[in-house]
Amino acid sequence: MSVPEWLRRSARWFPDKEAVIDGDRRVSYARFNERVNRHANGLSASGIVKGDRVAVVMKNSLEAVEALGACAKAGFVHVPINFRLSRREVADILRHSGSRSFIVHREFSSLLDLANDCPELGQVIVVDDGANDSAYEHWLADQSPAEPQVDVVADDNFFIVYTSGTTGAAKGAYYQHRQPTAHTPVPVLGYDMRHDSRILLVYPHNSIASINIVYFGAWMLGATVVLTDVRQFSAERWLQTVVRERVTHCHLVPTMLFRVLEHPGLRSFDLSSLQTIGYGSAPMPQERIESLHKVFGNVLMQAYGMTEVSSIAAVFSKQAHVEALQSNPNRLRACGRPAFGCELRVVTEDGREVVPGEVGEIIFRGPILMTGYWQDPERTNETIRDGWLYSGDLATVDTEGYLYIVDRKKDLIISGGANIASSEVENVLYWHEAVREAAVVGTPDAEWGERVHAFVSLHDGKSVTPQELITFCRDRLAHFKCPSRIEILPDLPKNGLGKILKSDLRATLWKGQARAIN
């Protein structure tokens, strides 16, 4: 079984079922499969061959999804690019991936001249936003609707997801066809997806979560993907979409869920269709989990993973949430236990597996690991050693195998020789009723090596001074862990997935641009 076969099978078995909902456009599996075939055959007719890279810069749209399907069927390598990137970053990815085709939404047509600097790029396709009489639609209509006659096998390259996370320059994690077939059962089981699921996508199309959780999970089951504008998350729009489309499943980052919780009319919306709300990508404070459970009921699950492990490596199930709320609230700090298809260990610097409560680095092994970093054997060998992928995440485990993230190695603050987990300080700040967002980093200090520096944003209508927050922390933490300085900002910088960018906050400190508030 393979991803292309899942799509063909859903088109045969559920031809009239909605495959993709994109605003007013509702496309059945039969029609979606036909459009995918036409797209694949059109690229082939222009000289794109199996193994060639096809780069895509689009907002979330029907065309972005069908571009992925076309690569799956014809054996091209899909290279989805975040439309928020700068011209330089997009150009770097085009050159690094060696893309031969470039598919761009008209909205981002200012990027088209980048083709002049990419010698391997031989084709550019411009997609107009849902226009039936557009050049793209005419091009698509001229192509054959027949199934591409390409033999795609497990070890063929499939897609490259460029990621920098919060740790530096972009890396291209690349996957063959074998990894998605091993990973897709993980979200299907973890999120309780079914054939009649209606999955709302709030991540950008270039995210590993969009590809490996939403798209492939839906194609495997014949479920429906509901698209929405991800350029600026709106709690109002999310709530309206859930109601209008009777959404059953969605995955959000904590910042998004906080916005939903804060919506003044939250309880006036009929959200009874929701069966699973996944969250992840950043820590979720315990008190927010309790509030969400009161509002939504038993629908919360947490997924922990990273781009390099296909997306999900550990799951904290809905039942685990219920049990923790009833008898062990401290377990809500956990991110779950190893997922189906993934072997997970927490090890010390010398490779010894930790005992419960001891801190070590999370490492992964199994069929869901990336093949490597595209054209970067040095980084690949640094990250994957003896078959184990080293995450850079620090964690502990308990006696029942639950995993507790302590920090990224880079986010560990060392002050006066003492290790301070930034996440521990952030969780305490989140306990304060005025704090909406919190991020803690280390700032250079001549005497102590580093000091704890916190950035927060506040809930609308709430106020608190930095000194009051410092006092709040000192009542709940050892003093050496408490922030020596706190800045209150209107909002904290985030990447396309809503993760707080600590790298940007660190940069303001190093450049001396931050406005200290004491």
N, C-alpha and C positions, 0 to 999 in steps of 0.2 A: 504494500500500500504506500502511496506517496501523495504529496500535496496536489499535484496536477490531477491525480485520480480522484481525490476527494471532491475537487471542483467538478470534474466530469460526472461523477456519480450523483452529486446533489442536483445537477442540471437534468439528469435522466430521471431521478426518483422524485424530485420536487420541482418540476419545471415552472409552476405558477407561484411558488413560494417567493416572498420578497427576500432577495439576497442583500440589497443595499438600498438604504433610504438616505437620500442626499437632498435635504430641503423638500422641495415639491417633486423631486424626481424619485420614483419608486420603481426599481428594476428587479424583475424576477430572475430566478436562477437560470432559466433558459436564455433569457435575453442577456444577462451578465456574461454567461459562458460564451455566447456568440460574440459579444463585444471583445472579450479577452482573446478569442481566436483571431478575430480580424486584426486586432492590435499586434499580436504575435506575428501573423502572416505578413502584415505590412512592414514590420521591422525586418523580417527575413527577406522580403522582396527588395529592400533597399540595400542589402548587403551585410546586415548584422547577422553574425553566425553564433552557433553554440559556444559559450564561454566568453563572448564579448560582454563588456560592462555597459549597462544602460543607466545613466544618471537621471534622477527625477527631482525637480524642485517644484513642488506644488503645495497648495493648502489642502486640507482634508477634503476629498472629493471623490466622486465615482471614478473619475479618470485616474486618480492616484492609485486606487485599489486595483483597477483593471490593468494598470501598468505592471504591478506586482504579479498578477495572474498570468500576464503575457510572458514575463520572464520565467515563471515556473514551468509553463508548458513548452516553451521553445528552447529552454536551456540557457537563456541569457543570464547574466549576473546583475541582479537588481541593486542599484546604488541610490537609496533614498537620502536626500539632503535636506536638512532643516532650513526652511525659508528664512529663518531669523538670522542666519549667518551673514557675515560681511562678504563683500565681493572677493576680498582676498582669501577668506576661508573657503568659499565655494570653489574658487579657482584652484586652490591647493588640493581639494578633494578630487576635482575633475582630473588634474594632472596625476595625482598619486594613484588613483584608481585606474587610470588609463582608459577612461570611458570613451566609447565610440559613438554613443548616441546620447542626446541631451534633450529631455522632455521638460518643458517649462510652461507654467501657467502664464497667461498674458499679463497678469498682475505683476509678475517678476521679470518682465521682458527686458528690464535694464541690465539683466545678467547675460543677455544673449551674445553680446560682443566678447564675452569671455572665450567663446569658441576660437577667436583669433589667436589666443595664446596657448591653445591646447592642440598640438599637432595631430594627436590620434583621433580627435573628435571629428567625425565625418558627417554627422547628421544632427539637425536641430529641429524639434517639433514643438510648435506653440499650441497650447490648449486654451481655448476660450471658455469662460465660466458658464457651462450649461447651455451654450448657444446651439440650437439644433441646426442652424444653417452656417455654422462656422467652418473654416477650412479644415479643422481637425475632424469634425463630423463627416465632411465630404471625403476626406482621406480614409477614414474608417470604413465608410460605406463602400468604397472602391475595393476593399480587400476581401479575400476569401473568408467565409464563415466556417470553413472546414477545420477539423481538428489538426493542429500542426503535426506533421509526421517527423517528429524528433524523438529519439530514444533517450530519455532522461533517466539516469540511474543515480543510486544513492551517493556515490562519490563525486558527482558533478558539482561544481561550485554553484551556489544559489544566490546569496545576497551578502552585501557588505554594509554593516552599520557602523558609521563613524561616531565615536564617542570620546568626549573628554571628561565627562562627569564633572567633578569639581577639582580635578587633580592635574590639569595641564593640557598639553597639545593633543589634538585629535588623533585617535588611533582607529584603524579600520578593522573591526572584528568581523571575520568572514566565516560563512557557514556553507556547508554542502547540503544536499537534499536529505541526508540521513538524520541530521540533528532535529529538524522540525517534526519529523515523524515520531521521534523518540520523546520530544518535549510536549507536543500538543495534548496528549492525555493528561498532563499535569494540570493545566488550567481547566480542562473539561471536568476533571474530578474535583479539583480544589474549589472551583466556583459553582459546582453543581449545574453546569450548562446542559441544556437539552435541545432537541430539535426545534421546540417552540420558543426558545430563548430569543429575546430582543436586546442586543448588546449595544449600549451607548458608548461610543468612542470619544473620549475627551483628551486623549494624548495625540500629538502630531503623528502623521503617517510614517515618519522616519524612525520612530521609536521601536526598539526591540519588543516592547510590550504590545504595541499596535499590531506588529507583524505576527509574533509568535503566540500571543494570547487571543486577540480579538479576531483577526482575519482567519488564521488557520483553524482556530477553534470553531468558528462559524462554518467554514467550508467543510470541515470534518463531519459536522452534525446536520448541515443544511439549515442553520439558524440565520437570523437576520442581524445585519450590522447597521446601526443608526449613526450617521455622521453629524457632527456639529462643528461650528467655528471654534477653533482652539486658540485663536490669537489673543484673546483676553477672556479668561474664564469668568463667567457670570453666574452667580447662584440663581438669579431669577430665570435666566435662560435654561439652565440645567433643570430646574424644577418644572418649568413649562414643558420642556421636551420629554421628561419622564412621564408627565401626565398625558400629553398629546399622543405619544407613541407607545404608551403602556410598556415602558422600558422595564426589563426584568433584571438586567445585570449591568454593572458599571464598575470601573476601577478608577479611583481618584488618589491624588497625593493629599497628605494631611492639610496643606494650606487650602485646597479646594473644599474639603469637608468643613473646615473652620468657617469658610464663607457661607456655606449652606446652613450651618448651625446658627449663624448670626442673622440670617434673613428674617426680617420681622414678621413676614407672613407665612413662615414655614409650615405651621400647623394647619393652614387653610388649604394646602395642596393635597390631593388624593394620591398618595404614594404607595397604595396597596399593591401595585403591580411588582414592586421591587422584591426580588428574592435574594440577591447577593450584592453587597457593596464591598468591593475589595479596596484595600488601601495599602500603601507601601511607599518606597523610595525615600522616606525620611521617618524619623521617630514620631510616634504618636503619644502624647502625654496621657497618662492614665485617666485623669479627670475628663479629658475630651472623649475617650472611649466610652466611659460611663454615660456621658451626656448623649452621645450618638446612639447608644443602645436604648436609652429611654425614649428617644424620638422615633427610631426606625425599627426597633425590635431586633429579633435574632436574624440579622442579615449580614453582619460584619464578619469579614475574614481578612487576614493579613497575608501578603505575599512578600517574601524576601528573596532577593537575587541580584543579578547584575547582567549587563549586556553580554558579558563573556560566558555566561552559563545559560544562554537561550532566553532567559528572563527570570524564571522562578526556580529556586533551589530549596526553599523551605516554606511551609504553609502553617499558619495559625488558624485553625478551622473555626467555623461558626460554633460548633459544639464546644470547642476549647474556650471560646469567649464566654459562653454561658457558664461553664464550669468554673472559670476563673472569677467571674462576677459573683457567683454564689458562694464560693468557698476559699478562693485564693487570689484576691485582687492583685497581689504583687506579680502574679504570672502574666498580667496584662502587659508587663514590660517586655515579655518575650516576643520574638518574631516567628516562632513556630518550631516545627520539627522537620527533618529532611523530607523533601517531596519525593514522590514516585520518580524513579529514574535517576536519582542523584545520591551519591555517597558523599557525606559531609563529615569533616572532622575539625576539631579545634586543637591547634598544636602550639607548643612553645617554640622558641627560637631554635632549639636543638632538635626539633621534630617530634618530641614526646607529646602524646595526647594528654590534654589537661585533665585534671580531676575536677569534679563539680566545684564551682566557685572560683577556679583559677582562670586567669585571663590568658588567651592565646589568639593566634590568627586563624581565621576560617579558611579551610582549603576544600576544594571540590574535586570529585572524580565521577566519571560516568559518560554515557552517550550524548548528553546534552551540552557538553563543553564545546566552545567554538573550535574551529579547526586551527585558528591562529590569528595573528594580526597581519593584514594584507601587506605583502612586500616588506615585512619587518621581522625577520627571524630573530634578531637580537632581543627585541621586546617580547616576542613569543616565548623564547627560551627563558627569559627572566620570570615570566608569569606562569608558564606551565613547566613543571619540573617533575620528572619521573611519573608522568601521567596525572599529576595533581595540579590544579589551578589555584594559585595563591591569590586571595582576594584583596589583601590589604585591610580587611575589616577585623577589628579586635572584638572578641566575644567571650562569654562564659557559657557553661551549660549547667543544667541542674540534674538531679538524680533520675528524672524521668525523660531526659533527652531533649528538653526544650532549650532553645538557643536564645541568648540575650546579647544583643549588640551593645558593645561598650563604646566603640568609636572607630573611625578610620584611623589607621596608623598615623596619617598626616595630621589628623585633628587632635591627637593626643597632645596635651599641653604639659611640658615638664618645667616646673617652677621650683627652684631650690632643691632639685633632685627628686621631687615628688611628682608622680604621674597623676594628672587630673584629666578625667574624661569630660570633654566638652558637653556631651549629651546629658551627663548627670546634672550639670549646672543649668543647662537649658530646660530640663524637666522641672526643676525647682522654679525657674522663672515663669514657666507656663502655669504653675499653680496660682500665680497672682491673677486676680480677676480682671485686671486692666490689661494684661499682656496678651496680645494677639499672636505675635510671632517673636521668636527668640533665636539668636545664633551667637555662639561663643567661640572665640578664637584666642590664640596666644599672641601677645604682642612682645617684641624684643625688649629685654630689660637688662641693663648692665650688671645689676647686682644679683638678680634671681634667675637670669637666663631668659625666662618668659614670665609675663604676668597675664592674668585672666582678664579678657576684655569682652564685654557683651554688647550686642546690638539688639534692640527690641523695637517693635511697632506696637501700637495700642489699639484696642477696640474703639470704635466710634463712640464718642460721648464719655470715654473714661480718661482719667488723668492720674498720673503718679510721677514723682520726681525720681531721678536716678539714685539719689541717696536713700530714698524710701525703699527702692528695689534692692539696693545693696544690704540694707538692714534686714529686709525680708529674707534674703539669702543667708545672712549670718545667723538667723534664727533657725535655719534648717540644714545648714552645711557646715563642715569644718571651715574655719576662717581662711585657711590657705587655699581652699577651693573657690572662694567667693570672688566675684569680679572686683577688681580694683577700680575699674572705670566702666560706666554704662552709657551708651548713646541711645537716645530715642529718635528714631527716624520715621518718616511718614509711611514707608514701606521698605521691605528688605529686597535686595536684588535676587532675581530668580532666573533659572534657565527655562527652556521651552516646556519642561515637564512640571514646572512649579517648584522644583527643588531650590532651596536657598543657596545662593552662590557664596560660599565662604571665601573662595578665592578672590572675588571682587571686594569683599569686606577687608580681607588681609591687605589687598593692594592699596586701599585707601590709607591704611595705617602705615605701611612702608613708605608711601609717598608723602606722608604727613598731611594728607588732605582731609582727614576726618576732623569733624568739629567735636571736640570733647565736651561733654556736659557733665559736670560734677555737682 
